[in-house]
Amino acid sequence: MGNFPELDVVSYFVCCDACAVHLVRMGTCPTSDTIIGAVCLVCLPQNTAIMLETVDQAVRGRFDTTDLLAILVAMLDARLVKNEERDVPEIDKNLFREVARWALDVLSVAMEIPPTLSPAFSDGAPYPGHINNAQLLLLRYPIPGFMVLLRLMRLTRFISDEEGSSTQVLIFQRIAFHLLETEIKRRSTGNMPLPLVEMLDLRPGTPAKDEDQSIASTAAGLKKSITISELVHYGVLDQDNSKALQSDLEFKALEKNCGPALAVFLHQMARHGIPYTDPVTCFNALKTMDLVKNVVKAPLAISDGLAADYIAKI
């Protein structure tokens, strides 16, 4: 887990209670892990003290006992991410995924999240994803940290599936905010700006007889969908951030369907984002514009046809 390799102590092996007792006694298991303890998933709330004693033994007493529950949740969350990268049969991945998610769901009820973890957890903090949230507390975290906080918020029911606060909407907003961060940082440091002309096919249209025909002619040749893989290809999204996004299962559905919304946002960013020197101010300005408001609130609802209409108006 990042700078704490000593927390990489959770085995993927799942078994019944009787087998666990035997494996702890033998100190090994079929996966060749060295077993020093087992966490019983039955009646977790009632067995919290025993469970934390096992965790404390695994981390060799390096952490305050009051933090052990949160540390166990963090370890399971990190293991869930790595589970998807394992070269094992899908049935093995599914077993660990379901067990770990169930355990996290139970543990989250007993766990208290300190507001010092992030201002986004504080009482009175704006609900993430809503148009009127101008502080953008969650979106301003680096993408890997954002994904961890997002999973924790979902686990503790801090975010729900209502409009403007679903996981997919928040991930889309974080990608959009990343585009602004990258472009503004490049311009402020004298580096080459994002290749928006090439990405969006921003080339002059054929002269037309009237303004409406000119708009239609120009819009006809513009990109109306941008994939996540294209962002990686153009260097807008690096491999590490792309990998962090892919660690969430919700991202797969978003990746498949967010192309038109991304294209609209990039066109609006290219048209209206240049004067801004701060990504927070720029994002707050763009998301309240009529053509972007629906994109930010419901990116998966933007079809190819709707994106074409929006882009023509931009």
Buried (B, 14 or more C-beta within 10 A) or exposed (E): BEEBEEBEBBBBBBBEEEBBEBBBEEEEBEEEBEBEBBBEBEEBEEBBEEBBBBBBEBBEEEBEEEEBBBBBBBBBBBBBBBBEEEEEEEEBBEBBBEBBBEBBEBBBEEBEBEEEEBEBBEEEBBBBBBBEBEBBBBBBBEBBBBBBBBBBBBBBEBBEEEEBBBBBBBBBBBBBBBBBBBBBEEBEEEEEEBEBEEBBEBEEBEEEEEEEEBBBBBBEEBBBBBBBEBBBEBEBBEEEBBBBBBBBEBBEEBBEBBBBBBBBBBBBBBBBBEEBEEBBBBBBBBBEBEBBEBBBBBBBEBBEEBBBBBBBEB
